[in-house]
Amino acid sequence: MLALGSSHHFYLRRGPTDMRKGFNGLCGLVRSGMKRDPLSGDIYVFINRRRTHIK
């Protein structure tokens, strides 16, 4: 279960994301593109090019 609260930091990736990417691919985007640690407990939000899907 994922409990979201004010103690979490939320990060939105600005560019479009290929929604076929799995956990490892998205971790790579966080590490290389956002210069963050994907296992830090923060919340990362990804959207597709048409902005119809969110991951």
C-alpha positions as CSV (number, residue, x, y, z in Angstrom):
1,M,0.0,0.0,0.0
2,L,1.2,3.5,-0.9
3,A,0.4,6.2,1.6
4,L,0.9,9.7,0.3
5,G,1.4,12.6,2.6
6,S,2.9,16.1,3.0
7,S,6.2,14.5,4.0
8,H,6.8,13.2,0.5
9,H,8.4,15.2,-2.3
10,F,6.7,15.0,-5.7
11,Y,8.5,15.3,-9.0
12,L,6.9,15.6,-12.4
13,R,9.1,14.8,-15.4
14,R,8.5,17.6,-17.9
15,G,9.2,15.8,-21.1
16,P,7.0,13.1,-22.6
17,T,7.7,9.5,-21.4
18,D,7.3,6.3,-23.4
19,M,4.7,4.5,-21.3
20,R,6.0,1.1,-22.4
21,K,9.0,1.6,-20.0
22,G,9.0,-0.6,-17.0
23,F,10.5,0.1,-13.5
24,N,14.1,-0.2,-14.7
25,G,13.6,2.2,-17.6
26,L,11.8,4.8,-15.4
27,C,14.6,4.5,-12.8
28,G,17.1,5.3,-15.5
29,L,15.1,8.4,-16.5
30,V,15.1,9.5,-12.8
31,R,18.8,8.9,-12.4
32,S,20.1,10.3,-15.7
33,G,17.5,13.0,-16.6
34,M,16.4,14.2,-13.2
35,K,19.6,13.6,-11.3
36,R,17.7,12.0,-8.4
37,D,17.7,8.7,-6.5
38,P,14.6,6.7,-7.5
39,L,14.8,4.7,-4.3
40,S,14.8,7.7,-2.0
41,G,11.1,7.4,-1.2
42,D,10.1,10.4,-3.3
43,I,7.2,10.2,-5.8
44,Y,8.0,10.5,-9.5
45,V,5.2,11.2,-12.0
46,F,5.5,10.6,-15.7
47,I,3.1,11.6,-18.5
48,N,2.9,10.5,-22.2
49,R,3.2,12.9,-25.1
50,R,-0.6,13.4,-25.5
51,R,-1.0,13.8,-21.7
52,T,-3.7,11.1,-21.6
53,H,-1.7,8.6,-19.4
54,I,0.1,9.0,-16.1
55,K,2.5,6.6,-14.4
